[in-house]
Amino acid sequence: MTHLEVAPTSGAPGLSTHGLDLDRVGHRVGIRDAIRRRLTGRYPVDPFGGDPLFQDNLIPTVELAISVEVEHAERVPSSGPAVLVANRGFGITEPAVLTVGIRRECGRRLRVIGMPELPVVSPVLGKLGMIKGLPGDVRAVLRAGRLAALPLGPTWLRTRAGALPPTEVLTAVLGFRVIPVAVVPEGPLGLPMRSWRVIVGSHLELDESLQPGDPLGAAELAELARTAIQNLLDQR
């Protein structure tokens, strides 16, 4: 298995963005213009497989089906790399809710770490902004200055934070800003409903001497992140 190595720029050298920002969401291209761009090939696909034009026309339709309220959106940096560590249920509902909420409130395209290996489905998820949970891919996305989300392990109990992601993924995010986030359904008993709330916590204070690849640093990050997310869930 291979991973990406991308310099910290808004796009790879020689990559034409055709007027679309690969990190921030701008003016939405109309359907007619989007089709024309597809036919002429004048649309970008970034080094990580993301398709901004596809995102700009599909994700807003998801907002019609769900309602997302974001608390403390100002804690998400307006530019530069950061990792949102968030809870989730058994599937991909919470990552999708987080993507919609952050996109609308913060105007940034979110990279969700942990794309599954599924025929047909994986390429579509990649276009929407998911990446594989490979340490090299995670580091490349962050070095490119992007905003990423790292969901915890799945759990049916949406009142709990969930299991931690693999240690090697946690070591890859050391040295970057890490922000705990709670994604909470507004329905009874934590059941998934149409209305959701995203609560953004304060960024985690880690030892500045920690280096990427340090397993002890990953353990410290794991303890801080899960505790912070559980506190957000308990205080909602």
Secondary structure, DSSP 8 states (H G I E B T S, - for coil): -------SSSS-TT---TT--SSB--S---HHHHHHHHHHT-----TTS--HHHHHHHHHHHTTT-EEEEESGGGS-SSS-EEEEE---SSSHHHHHHHHHHHHHH-B-EEEE-----TTHHHHHHHTTEE---HHHHHHHHHTT-EEEEE----S-TTS------HHHHHHTTTS-EEEEEEEESSGGG---SEEEEEE-------TT--TT-HHHHHHHHHHHHHHHHHHHHH-
